[in-house]
Amino acid sequence: MDNNKSNWLKTIKNDQYIFRSDTVAKAYENLNSSAKGILLLIDSSGMLIRTVTDGDLRRLLLSGSSINDTLSLLTNQEPVVAGTEDSASDILTKMNRFQISQIPILSDEKKPIGIVYRQHIDNKILLSTPHMGDMEKTYVSKAFSTNWVAPIGPNLDAFEIELANKMQVRYAVAVSSGTAAIHLALKVLGVEANDIVFCSSFTFIASANPIIYLGAKPVFIDSDEDTWNMSPSALKRAFLDAESKGKLPKAVVVVNLYGQSANYQKICEICDHYQVAIVEDAAESLGATYNDRYSGTIGRIGIYSFNGNKIITTSGGGMLVTNEKELADKAKFLSTQAREPVPWYEHKEVGYNYRMSNILAGVGLGQLKVLDKRVEARRNVFERYVELLSNSPEIKWMPEANFGQSTRWLSTAQIDLPGINILLITKILLSHGIECRQVWKPLHLQPIFKKYKYFTHAKNGNSICDNLFKNGICLPSSSHLTIEQQRRVADSLKSAIKP
Ligand SMILES: *Cc1c(COP(=O)(O)O)cnc(C)c1O
Protein backbone atom coordinates (compact mmCIF):
# COMPACT_ATOMS: atom_id res chain seq x y z
CA MET A 1 0.00 0.00 0.00
CA ASP A 2 1.20 3.47 -0.90
CA ASN A 3 2.12 5.45 2.24
CA ASN A 4 2.84 8.61 0.31
CA LYS A 5 -0.36 10.54 0.82
CA SER A 6 0.38 13.10 -1.88
CA ASN A 7 -0.07 10.30 -4.41
CA TRP A 8 -3.66 9.56 -3.49
CA LEU A 9 -5.14 12.47 -1.50
CA LYS A 10 -6.59 14.63 -4.29
CA THR A 11 -7.62 18.26 -4.03
CA ILE A 12 -11.29 19.15 -4.38
CA LYS A 13 -12.17 21.07 -7.51
CA ASN A 14 -14.26 24.23 -7.10
CA ASP A 15 -17.11 22.82 -9.15
CA GLN A 16 -17.34 19.77 -6.90
CA TYR A 17 -18.95 21.95 -4.20
CA ILE A 18 -22.71 22.53 -4.31
CA PHE A 19 -25.25 24.10 -1.96
CA ARG A 20 -28.83 23.40 -0.98
CA SER A 21 -29.86 26.48 -2.99
CA ASP A 22 -28.40 25.05 -6.21
CA THR A 23 -30.71 23.34 -8.70
CA VAL A 24 -30.58 19.72 -9.83
CA ALA A 25 -29.60 21.03 -13.26
CA LYS A 26 -26.64 22.87 -11.74
CA ALA A 27 -25.57 19.72 -9.89
CA TYR A 28 -25.60 17.76 -13.15
CA GLU A 29 -23.60 20.51 -14.80
CA ASN A 30 -21.00 20.36 -12.03
CA LEU A 31 -20.85 16.57 -12.15
CA ASN A 32 -20.09 16.80 -15.85
CA SER A 33 -17.55 19.61 -15.65
CA SER A 34 -15.65 18.17 -12.69
CA ALA A 35 -15.88 14.64 -14.14
CA LYS A 36 -15.10 13.01 -10.81
CA GLY A 37 -18.40 11.27 -10.18
CA ILE A 38 -18.92 12.94 -6.81
CA LEU A 39 -20.09 16.33 -5.51
CA LEU A 40 -19.90 17.65 -1.97
CA LEU A 41 -23.01 19.33 -0.58
CA ILE A 42 -21.81 21.85 2.01
CA ASP A 43 -23.47 24.38 4.28
CA SER A 44 -22.66 28.07 4.50
CA SER A 45 -19.85 27.43 6.98
CA GLY A 46 -18.22 24.94 4.57
CA MET A 47 -19.16 21.85 6.60
CA LEU A 48 -20.01 18.69 4.66
CA ILE A 49 -23.71 17.78 4.70
CA ARG A 50 -23.53 14.83 2.34
CA THR A 51 -22.06 13.57 -0.91
CA VAL A 52 -24.07 13.62 -4.14
CA THR A 53 -23.64 11.26 -7.09
CA ASP A 54 -25.36 10.77 -10.41
CA GLY A 55 -27.48 8.06 -8.79
CA ASP A 56 -28.69 10.43 -6.04
CA LEU A 57 -29.81 12.98 -8.64
CA ARG A 58 -31.53 10.34 -10.72
CA ARG A 59 -33.44 9.06 -7.70
CA LEU A 60 -34.53 12.62 -6.95
CA LEU A 61 -35.92 13.01 -10.47
CA LEU A 62 -37.57 9.60 -10.39
CA SER A 63 -39.35 10.55 -7.15
CA GLY A 64 -41.00 13.45 -8.96
CA SER A 65 -38.60 16.39 -8.64
CA SER A 66 -37.88 18.55 -11.65
CA ILE A 67 -34.49 19.53 -12.99
CA ASN A 68 -35.17 23.13 -11.83
CA ASP A 69 -35.92 22.21 -8.22
CA THR A 70 -33.26 22.97 -5.67
CA LEU A 71 -31.23 20.42 -3.78
CA SER A 72 -33.15 21.29 -0.60
CA LEU A 73 -35.16 18.17 -1.46
CA LEU A 74 -32.12 15.94 -0.96
CA THR A 75 -32.42 14.16 2.35
CA ASN A 76 -29.67 14.42 4.92
CA GLN A 77 -27.57 11.33 4.62
CA GLU A 78 -24.63 10.54 6.81
CA PRO A 79 -21.67 10.67 4.37
CA VAL A 80 -18.99 8.01 4.46
CA VAL A 81 -15.85 10.01 5.25
CA ALA A 82 -12.33 9.52 6.51
CA GLY A 83 -10.03 11.59 8.72
CA THR A 84 -6.60 13.01 8.12
CA GLU A 85 -5.03 10.21 10.18
CA ASP A 86 -6.50 7.39 8.10
CA SER A 87 -4.08 5.36 5.96
CA ALA A 88 -4.70 4.28 2.37
CA SER A 89 -5.41 0.79 3.61
CA ASP A 90 -7.99 2.07 6.17
CA ILE A 91 -9.70 3.98 3.40
CA LEU A 92 -9.72 1.07 0.97
CA THR A 93 -11.28 -1.15 3.64
CA LYS A 94 -13.99 1.45 4.11
CA MET A 95 -14.61 1.73 0.36
CA ASN A 96 -15.03 -2.02 0.11
CA ARG A 97 -17.32 -2.15 3.12
CA PHE A 98 -19.63 0.55 1.72
CA GLN A 99 -19.15 -0.44 -1.93
CA ILE A 100 -18.09 3.06 -2.98
CA SER A 101 -15.16 4.42 -4.93
CA GLN A 102 -14.66 7.93 -3.50
CA ILE A 103 -14.28 9.12 0.09
CA PRO A 104 -13.95 12.75 1.23
CA ILE A 105 -11.34 13.47 3.89
CA LEU A 106 -12.53 15.84 6.63
CA SER A 107 -10.53 18.13 8.86
CA ASP A 108 -11.18 18.15 12.60
CA GLU A 109 -13.71 20.96 11.96
CA LYS A 110 -15.63 18.60 9.63
CA LYS A 111 -14.63 20.54 6.57
CA PRO A 112 -13.62 18.58 3.44
CA ILE A 113 -9.94 18.99 2.67
CA GLY A 114 -9.57 16.41 -0.09
CA ILE A 115 -10.99 13.31 -1.75
CA VAL A 116 -9.55 9.84 -2.16
CA TYR A 117 -10.50 7.91 -5.33
CA ARG A 118 -10.36 4.15 -5.48
CA GLN A 119 -8.15 4.02 -8.56
CA HIS A 120 -5.33 5.74 -6.65
CA ILE A 121 -5.25 3.34 -3.72
CA ASP A 122 -6.70 0.09 -5.02
CA ASN A 123 -3.63 -1.49 -6.44
CA LYS A 124 -5.11 -4.61 -7.97
CA ILE A 125 -4.69 -4.90 -11.73
CA LEU A 126 -7.34 -7.21 -13.15
CA LEU A 127 -7.16 -9.40 -16.23
CA SER A 128 -9.95 -7.95 -18.34
CA THR A 129 -12.68 -5.70 -17.03
CA PRO A 130 -15.67 -3.87 -18.54
CA HIS A 131 -15.07 -0.48 -20.11
CA MET A 132 -18.22 1.56 -20.61
CA GLY A 133 -18.66 4.28 -23.20
CA ASP A 134 -20.81 7.41 -23.04
CA MET A 135 -24.08 6.12 -24.45
CA GLU A 136 -24.96 2.93 -22.56
CA LYS A 137 -26.89 4.68 -19.78
CA THR A 138 -28.92 6.68 -22.29
CA TYR A 139 -30.17 3.55 -24.05
CA VAL A 140 -30.84 1.76 -20.77
CA SER A 141 -32.72 4.79 -19.37
CA LYS A 142 -34.80 4.87 -22.51
CA ALA A 143 -35.77 1.25 -21.94
CA PHE A 144 -36.94 2.25 -18.46
CA SER A 145 -38.73 5.43 -19.42
CA THR A 146 -40.62 3.66 -22.21
CA ASN A 147 -41.14 0.57 -20.02
CA TRP A 148 -39.49 -1.75 -22.54
CA VAL A 149 -38.13 -3.79 -19.63
CA ALA A 150 -38.59 -7.02 -21.54
CA PRO A 151 -36.86 -9.49 -23.79
CA ILE A 152 -38.23 -7.60 -26.79
CA GLY A 153 -38.08 -3.93 -27.69
CA PRO A 154 -36.43 -1.23 -29.76
CA ASN A 155 -32.94 -1.56 -28.23
CA LEU A 156 -32.90 -5.26 -29.06
CA ASP A 157 -33.95 -4.71 -32.67
CA ALA A 158 -31.47 -1.84 -33.08
CA PHE A 159 -28.63 -3.81 -31.49
CA GLU A 160 -29.11 -6.68 -33.91
CA ILE A 161 -29.37 -4.42 -36.95
CA GLU A 162 -26.38 -2.28 -36.00
CA LEU A 163 -24.17 -5.25 -35.19
CA ALA A 164 -25.14 -6.97 -38.45
CA ASN A 165 -24.39 -3.78 -40.41
CA LYS A 166 -21.08 -3.29 -38.69
CA MET A 167 -19.97 -6.87 -39.28
CA GLN A 168 -21.36 -6.81 -42.84
CA VAL A 169 -23.46 -9.88 -42.28
CA ARG A 170 -27.16 -10.24 -43.12
CA TYR A 171 -28.74 -11.51 -39.91
CA ALA A 172 -28.02 -11.26 -36.20
CA VAL A 173 -29.93 -12.80 -33.28
CA ALA A 174 -29.19 -11.49 -29.79
CA VAL A 175 -29.26 -14.07 -27.01
CA SER A 176 -28.43 -14.42 -23.33
CA SER A 177 -24.84 -15.66 -23.76
CA GLY A 178 -22.21 -16.77 -26.23
CA THR A 179 -22.73 -20.31 -24.99
CA ALA A 180 -26.44 -20.09 -25.81
CA ALA A 181 -25.52 -18.83 -29.29
CA ILE A 182 -23.28 -21.87 -29.89
CA HIS A 183 -26.02 -24.16 -28.60
CA LEU A 184 -28.56 -22.65 -31.02
CA ALA A 185 -26.04 -22.67 -33.89
CA LEU A 186 -25.44 -26.40 -33.53
CA LYS A 187 -29.15 -27.05 -33.09
CA VAL A 188 -30.20 -25.18 -36.24
CA LEU A 189 -27.48 -26.97 -38.20
CA GLY A 190 -29.23 -30.18 -37.27
CA VAL A 191 -26.87 -31.60 -34.65
CA GLU A 192 -28.61 -34.38 -32.75
CA ALA A 193 -27.85 -37.06 -30.19
CA ASN A 194 -24.93 -39.33 -31.15
CA ASP A 195 -23.79 -37.03 -33.95
CA ILE A 196 -20.13 -36.08 -34.08
CA VAL A 197 -18.97 -32.46 -33.85
CA PHE A 198 -15.34 -31.45 -34.33
CA CYS A 199 -14.11 -28.67 -32.03
CA SER A 200 -10.88 -26.79 -31.33
CA SER A 201 -9.25 -28.22 -28.23
CA PHE A 202 -7.38 -25.08 -27.22
CA THR A 203 -10.30 -22.96 -25.98
CA PHE A 204 -12.68 -22.16 -23.16
CA ILE A 205 -15.04 -24.98 -22.24
CA ALA A 206 -18.08 -23.04 -23.51
CA SER A 207 -17.01 -23.86 -27.09
CA ALA A 208 -17.72 -27.56 -26.48
CA ASN A 209 -20.37 -27.77 -23.76
CA PRO A 210 -23.26 -27.20 -26.20
CA ILE A 211 -22.13 -30.31 -28.12
CA ILE A 212 -22.80 -32.28 -24.94
CA TYR A 213 -26.11 -30.45 -24.29
CA LEU A 214 -27.31 -31.94 -27.59
CA GLY A 215 -26.12 -35.45 -26.73
CA ALA A 216 -23.57 -35.30 -29.53
CA LYS A 217 -19.92 -36.37 -29.27
CA PRO A 218 -17.03 -33.91 -29.57
CA VAL A 219 -13.81 -34.79 -31.32
CA PHE A 220 -11.04 -32.39 -30.39
CA ILE A 221 -8.59 -30.86 -32.83
CA ASP A 222 -5.11 -29.55 -31.97
CA SER A 223 -3.74 -26.08 -32.82
CA ASP A 224 -1.02 -25.05 -35.22
CA GLU A 225 1.93 -22.93 -34.16
CA ASP A 226 1.22 -20.02 -36.51
CA THR A 227 -2.21 -19.09 -35.16
CA TRP A 228 -2.56 -21.17 -31.96
CA ASN A 229 -5.89 -22.08 -33.60
CA MET A 230 -7.29 -25.20 -35.26
CA SER A 231 -4.58 -27.05 -37.16
CA PRO A 232 -5.70 -27.76 -40.73
CA SER A 233 -3.52 -30.88 -40.85
CA ALA A 234 -5.07 -32.26 -37.65
CA LEU A 235 -8.51 -31.42 -39.02
CA LYS A 236 -7.70 -33.23 -42.26
CA ARG A 237 -6.68 -36.38 -40.41
CA ALA A 238 -9.78 -36.22 -38.24
CA PHE A 239 -11.92 -36.08 -41.40
CA LEU A 240 -10.05 -38.97 -43.01
CA ASP A 241 -10.60 -41.02 -39.87
CA ALA A 242 -14.30 -40.11 -39.74
CA GLU A 243 -14.69 -40.92 -43.42
CA SER A 244 -13.04 -44.30 -43.01
CA LYS A 245 -15.52 -45.10 -40.22
CA GLY A 246 -18.43 -43.95 -42.39
CA LYS A 247 -19.59 -41.18 -40.04
CA LEU A 248 -18.73 -37.56 -40.83
CA PRO A 249 -19.23 -34.79 -38.26
CA LYS A 250 -22.37 -32.63 -38.47
CA ALA A 251 -20.43 -29.43 -37.78
CA VAL A 252 -16.99 -28.07 -36.92
CA VAL A 253 -16.64 -25.48 -34.13
CA VAL A 254 -13.62 -23.33 -35.02
CA VAL A 255 -12.40 -20.91 -32.34
CA ASN A 256 -10.63 -17.60 -32.96
CA LEU A 257 -8.44 -17.67 -29.90
CA TYR A 258 -7.63 -14.48 -27.99
CA GLY A 259 -8.93 -12.55 -31.00
CA GLN A 260 -6.79 -14.22 -33.68
CA SER A 261 -8.65 -15.69 -36.65
CA ALA A 262 -7.97 -19.30 -37.53
CA ASN A 263 -6.55 -20.26 -40.93
CA TYR A 264 -9.88 -20.34 -42.74
CA GLN A 265 -8.56 -20.73 -46.24
CA LYS A 266 -7.30 -24.20 -45.41
CA ILE A 267 -10.04 -25.04 -42.90
CA CYS A 268 -12.83 -24.01 -45.29
CA GLU A 269 -11.24 -26.00 -48.12
CA ILE A 270 -11.38 -29.15 -46.02
CA CYS A 271 -14.88 -28.52 -44.63
CA ASP A 272 -16.23 -27.59 -48.08
CA HIS A 273 -14.82 -30.78 -49.53
CA TYR A 274 -16.82 -32.80 -46.99
CA GLN A 275 -19.75 -30.32 -47.08
CA VAL A 276 -19.70 -29.86 -43.31
CA ALA A 277 -20.73 -26.53 -41.76
CA ILE A 278 -18.40 -24.34 -39.73
CA VAL A 279 -19.58 -22.65 -36.55
CA GLU A 280 -17.16 -19.81 -35.95
CA ASP A 281 -16.66 -19.20 -32.24
CA ALA A 282 -15.73 -15.51 -32.41
CA ALA A 283 -16.46 -14.86 -28.72
CA GLU A 284 -13.00 -13.33 -28.32
CA SER A 285 -12.59 -11.87 -31.80
CA LEU A 286 -15.44 -9.37 -32.25
CA GLY A 287 -13.89 -6.57 -34.33
CA ALA A 288 -11.02 -8.68 -35.67
CA THR A 289 -10.64 -9.17 -39.40
CA TYR A 290 -9.94 -12.11 -41.68
CA ASN A 291 -8.68 -10.75 -45.01
CA ASP A 292 -11.32 -8.21 -46.01
CA ARG A 293 -14.07 -9.66 -43.82
CA TYR A 294 -14.98 -9.40 -40.17
CA SER A 295 -14.21 -12.25 -37.84
CA GLY A 296 -17.33 -14.27 -37.12
CA THR A 297 -18.71 -13.99 -40.65
CA ILE A 298 -16.57 -16.69 -42.30
CA GLY A 299 -18.37 -19.78 -41.02
CA ARG A 300 -21.98 -20.58 -41.92
CA ILE A 301 -22.81 -19.31 -38.45
CA GLY A 302 -20.68 -17.09 -36.22
CA ILE A 303 -21.16 -16.34 -32.54
CA TYR A 304 -20.04 -13.45 -30.34
CA SER A 305 -20.00 -13.09 -26.56
CA PHE A 306 -20.73 -9.99 -24.49
CA ASN A 307 -19.64 -11.49 -21.20
CA GLY A 308 -18.12 -9.03 -18.72
CA ASN A 309 -14.54 -9.91 -19.62
CA LYS A 310 -14.88 -9.68 -23.40
CA ILE A 311 -13.95 -6.83 -25.80
CA ILE A 312 -17.35 -5.20 -25.30
CA THR A 313 -19.96 -6.35 -22.85
CA THR A 314 -23.63 -6.30 -21.96
CA SER A 315 -22.63 -7.76 -18.57
CA GLY A 316 -23.74 -11.05 -20.09
CA GLY A 317 -25.01 -11.83 -23.55
CA GLY A 318 -24.27 -13.23 -26.96
CA MET A 319 -25.09 -12.92 -30.64
CA LEU A 320 -25.51 -15.40 -33.46
CA VAL A 321 -24.79 -14.12 -36.99
CA THR A 322 -25.32 -15.69 -40.40
CA ASN A 323 -26.06 -14.80 -44.01
CA GLU A 324 -28.81 -17.42 -44.21
CA LYS A 325 -32.28 -16.19 -43.32
CA GLU A 326 -33.57 -19.67 -42.61
CA LEU A 327 -30.89 -20.32 -39.97
CA ALA A 328 -31.41 -16.93 -38.32
CA ASP A 329 -35.20 -17.32 -38.21
CA LYS A 330 -34.91 -20.78 -36.75
CA ALA A 331 -32.43 -19.62 -34.09
CA LYS A 332 -34.68 -16.73 -33.07
CA PHE A 333 -37.67 -19.07 -32.94
CA LEU A 334 -35.82 -21.57 -30.72
CA SER A 335 -34.51 -18.78 -28.46
CA THR A 336 -38.10 -17.77 -27.56
CA GLN A 337 -39.49 -21.17 -26.49
CA ALA A 338 -40.24 -22.30 -30.06
CA ARG A 339 -43.64 -20.70 -29.97
CA GLU A 340 -45.57 -21.20 -33.20
CA PRO A 341 -46.84 -18.01 -34.88
CA VAL A 342 -50.48 -18.50 -33.94
CA PRO A 343 -52.60 -16.48 -31.47
CA TRP A 344 -52.50 -19.13 -28.72
CA TYR A 345 -49.49 -20.91 -27.18
CA GLU A 346 -48.69 -23.64 -29.67
CA HIS A 347 -45.47 -25.68 -29.54
CA LYS A 348 -44.35 -28.38 -31.92
CA GLU A 349 -40.77 -28.70 -30.66
CA VAL A 350 -38.61 -27.98 -27.65
CA GLY A 351 -37.26 -24.43 -27.47
CA TYR A 352 -35.18 -22.39 -25.05
CA ASN A 353 -35.49 -19.17 -23.08
CA TYR A 354 -32.36 -17.62 -24.59
CA ARG A 355 -33.43 -14.18 -25.83
CA MET A 356 -31.42 -11.12 -24.76
CA SER A 357 -33.35 -8.51 -22.78
CA ASN A 358 -34.09 -5.07 -24.21
CA ILE A 359 -32.24 -3.48 -21.27
CA LEU A 360 -29.00 -5.36 -21.88
CA ALA A 361 -29.31 -4.67 -25.60
CA GLY A 362 -29.20 -0.98 -24.60
CA VAL A 363 -25.82 -1.56 -22.98
CA GLY A 364 -24.77 -3.39 -26.13
CA LEU A 365 -25.84 -0.54 -28.39
CA GLY A 366 -23.68 1.86 -26.41
CA GLN A 367 -20.75 -0.56 -26.40
CA LEU A 368 -20.99 -1.14 -30.13
CA LYS A 369 -20.34 2.57 -30.66
CA VAL A 370 -16.92 2.20 -29.02
CA LEU A 371 -16.01 -1.25 -30.38
CA ASP A 372 -13.34 0.07 -32.77
CA LYS A 373 -11.78 2.12 -29.99
CA ARG A 374 -11.75 -0.87 -27.66
CA VAL A 375 -10.05 -3.09 -30.23
CA GLU A 376 -7.50 -0.40 -30.93
CA ALA A 377 -6.87 0.04 -27.20
CA ARG A 378 -6.37 -3.71 -26.67
CA ARG A 379 -3.96 -3.81 -29.58
CA ASN A 380 -2.08 -0.85 -28.08
CA VAL A 381 -1.92 -2.63 -24.73
CA PHE A 382 -0.27 -5.55 -26.51
CA GLU A 383 2.21 -3.34 -28.37
CA ARG A 384 3.21 -1.63 -25.12
CA TYR A 385 3.91 -4.96 -23.44
CA VAL A 386 6.07 -5.99 -26.38
CA GLU A 387 8.02 -2.76 -26.01
CA LEU A 388 8.29 -2.86 -22.22
CA LEU A 389 9.52 -6.45 -22.32
CA SER A 390 11.66 -6.18 -25.44
CA ASN A 391 14.78 -7.10 -23.44
CA SER A 392 13.31 -10.39 -22.31
CA PRO A 393 13.88 -12.79 -25.23
CA GLU A 394 12.39 -15.67 -23.25
CA ILE A 395 8.96 -14.07 -23.68
CA LYS A 396 7.51 -15.32 -26.98
CA TRP A 397 4.37 -13.40 -27.88
CA MET A 398 1.35 -15.03 -29.47
CA PRO A 399 1.88 -14.57 -33.22
CA GLU A 400 -0.46 -12.56 -35.42
CA ALA A 401 -1.08 -14.26 -38.75
CA ASN A 402 -0.79 -12.18 -41.92
CA PHE A 403 -4.43 -12.73 -42.91
CA GLY A 404 -6.05 -9.97 -40.88
CA GLN A 405 -5.93 -8.21 -37.53
CA SER A 406 -6.39 -9.82 -34.15
CA THR A 407 -8.33 -8.01 -31.42
CA ARG A 408 -5.56 -8.99 -28.99
CA TRP A 409 -8.39 -9.62 -26.56
CA LEU A 410 -5.78 -10.82 -24.10
CA SER A 411 -2.05 -10.17 -24.40
CA THR A 412 -0.70 -13.68 -24.37
CA ALA A 413 2.79 -15.13 -24.46
CA GLN A 414 4.83 -18.24 -23.90
CA ILE A 415 7.62 -18.06 -21.37
CA ASP A 416 10.37 -20.00 -23.06
CA LEU A 417 12.59 -21.09 -20.18
CA PRO A 418 13.70 -24.65 -19.47
CA GLY A 419 11.84 -26.12 -16.49
CA ILE A 420 9.47 -23.19 -16.31
CA ASN A 421 6.70 -23.42 -13.71
CA ILE A 422 4.03 -21.16 -15.17
CA LEU A 423 1.69 -21.68 -12.20
CA LEU A 424 4.39 -20.34 -9.91
CA ILE A 425 4.83 -17.27 -12.15
CA THR A 426 1.11 -16.49 -12.08
CA LYS A 427 1.16 -16.87 -8.30
CA ILE A 428 4.05 -14.43 -7.95
CA LEU A 429 2.25 -11.85 -10.08
CA LEU A 430 -0.92 -12.41 -8.08
CA SER A 431 0.99 -11.69 -4.87
CA HIS A 432 1.92 -8.36 -6.46
CA GLY A 433 -1.77 -7.61 -6.95
CA ILE A 434 -1.66 -8.52 -10.64
CA GLU A 435 -4.28 -10.89 -11.96
CA CYS A 436 -2.94 -13.07 -14.72
CA ARG A 437 -3.89 -16.53 -15.89
CA GLN A 438 -2.48 -19.54 -17.58
CA VAL A 439 -3.79 -19.92 -21.12
CA TRP A 440 -6.87 -22.13 -21.60
CA LYS A 441 -6.30 -25.70 -20.52
CA PRO A 442 -6.95 -27.75 -23.68
CA LEU A 443 -10.32 -29.46 -23.66
CA HIS A 444 -8.95 -32.91 -24.49
CA LEU A 445 -7.08 -32.70 -21.15
CA GLN A 446 -10.22 -31.83 -19.18
CA PRO A 447 -11.42 -34.67 -16.96
CA ILE A 448 -14.97 -34.51 -18.36
CA PHE A 449 -13.75 -34.77 -21.96
CA LYS A 450 -11.04 -37.39 -21.50
CA LYS A 451 -13.00 -40.14 -23.21
CA TYR A 452 -13.33 -38.30 -26.52
CA LYS A 453 -11.01 -38.50 -29.50
CA TYR A 454 -8.23 -35.99 -30.10
CA PHE A 455 -6.20 -35.32 -33.24
CA THR A 456 -2.79 -33.71 -32.87
CA HIS A 457 -1.13 -31.33 -35.30
CA ALA A 458 1.76 -33.69 -35.90
CA LYS A 459 1.25 -37.24 -37.09
CA ASN A 460 3.63 -38.50 -34.40
CA GLY A 461 1.23 -37.43 -31.65
CA ASN A 462 3.12 -34.32 -30.62
CA SER A 463 0.45 -31.93 -29.34
CA ILE A 464 0.96 -28.21 -29.92
CA CYS A 465 -1.66 -26.99 -27.47
CA ASP A 466 -0.32 -29.20 -24.67
CA ASN A 467 2.96 -27.33 -25.02
CA LEU A 468 1.26 -23.94 -25.17
CA PHE A 469 -0.58 -24.78 -21.97
CA LYS A 470 2.66 -25.68 -20.21
CA ASN A 471 4.22 -22.26 -20.62
CA GLY A 472 1.52 -19.86 -21.83
CA ILE A 473 0.38 -16.86 -19.81
CA CYS A 474 -2.31 -14.16 -20.23
CA LEU A 475 -1.45 -10.69 -18.93
CA PRO A 476 -3.89 -8.00 -17.78
CA SER A 477 -5.35 -6.58 -20.99
CA SER A 478 -8.28 -4.29 -20.20
CA SER A 479 -8.76 -1.56 -22.77
CA HIS A 480 -8.45 1.11 -20.05
CA LEU A 481 -5.19 -0.20 -18.63
CA THR A 482 -2.77 2.67 -17.93
CA ILE A 483 0.86 2.76 -18.97
CA GLU A 484 1.82 2.88 -15.26
CA GLN A 485 -0.14 -0.30 -14.63
CA GLN A 486 1.51 -1.97 -17.61
CA ARG A 487 4.94 -0.96 -16.31
CA ARG A 488 4.09 -2.62 -13.01
CA VAL A 489 3.03 -5.81 -14.80
CA ALA A 490 6.18 -5.83 -16.92
CA ASP A 491 8.46 -5.25 -13.92
CA SER A 492 6.69 -7.90 -11.92
CA LEU A 493 6.89 -10.43 -14.75
CA LYS A 494 10.59 -9.73 -15.27
CA SER A 495 11.32 -10.27 -11.58
CA ALA A 496 9.21 -13.46 -11.56
CA ILE A 497 11.01 -15.11 -14.45
CA LYS A 498 14.48 -14.01 -13.34
CA PRO A 499 14.34 -14.20 -9.56
C1 LIG B 1 -16.38 -16.38 -23.49
C2 LIG B 1 -16.32 -17.45 -24.47
C3 LIG B 1 -17.45 -18.21 -24.81
C4 LIG B 1 -18.74 -18.13 -24.07
O1 LIG B 1 -19.37 -16.92 -24.03
P1 LIG B 1 -20.38 -16.60 -22.83
O2 LIG B 1 -21.03 -15.35 -23.28
O3 LIG B 1 -19.55 -16.44 -21.59
O4 LIG B 1 -21.34 -17.74 -22.72
C5 LIG B 1 -17.33 -19.14 -25.81
N1 LIG B 1 -16.17 -19.35 -26.44
C6 LIG B 1 -15.06 -18.68 -26.13
C7 LIG B 1 -13.81 -18.94 -26.90
C8 LIG B 1 -15.09 -17.72 -25.13
O5 LIG B 1 -13.97 -17.05 -24.80
The ligand as a MOL file (V3000), in Angstrom:
LIG
                    3D

  0  0  0     0  0            999 V3000
M  V30 BEGIN CTAB
M  V30 COUNTS 15 15 0 0 0
M  V30 BEGIN ATOM
M  V30 1 C -16.3830 -16.3790 -23.4930 0
M  V30 2 C -16.3200 -17.4500 -24.4700 0
M  V30 3 C -17.4500 -18.2080 -24.8080 0
M  V30 4 C -18.7450 -18.1320 -24.0690 0
M  V30 5 O -19.3670 -16.9230 -24.0340 0
M  V30 6 P -20.3800 -16.6000 -22.8320 0
M  V30 7 O -21.0320 -15.3540 -23.2770 0
M  V30 8 O -19.5490 -16.4380 -21.5930 0
M  V30 9 O -21.3380 -17.7430 -22.7230 0
M  V30 10 C -17.3250 -19.1430 -25.8090 0
M  V30 11 N -16.1740 -19.3510 -26.4350 0
M  V30 12 C -15.0600 -18.6760 -26.1260 0
M  V30 13 C -13.8070 -18.9410 -26.8990 0
M  V30 14 C -15.0900 -17.7160 -25.1270 0
M  V30 15 O -13.9660 -17.0540 -24.8010 0
M  V30 END ATOM
M  V30 BEGIN BOND
M  V30 1 1 1 2
M  V30 2 1 2 3
M  V30 3 2 2 14
M  V30 4 1 3 4
M  V30 5 2 3 10
M  V30 6 1 4 5
M  V30 7 1 5 6
M  V30 8 2 6 7
M  V30 9 1 6 8
M  V30 10 1 6 9
M  V30 11 1 10 11
M  V30 12 2 11 12
M  V30 13 1 12 13
M  V30 14 1 12 14
M  V30 15 1 14 15
M  V30 END BOND
M  V30 END CTAB
M  END
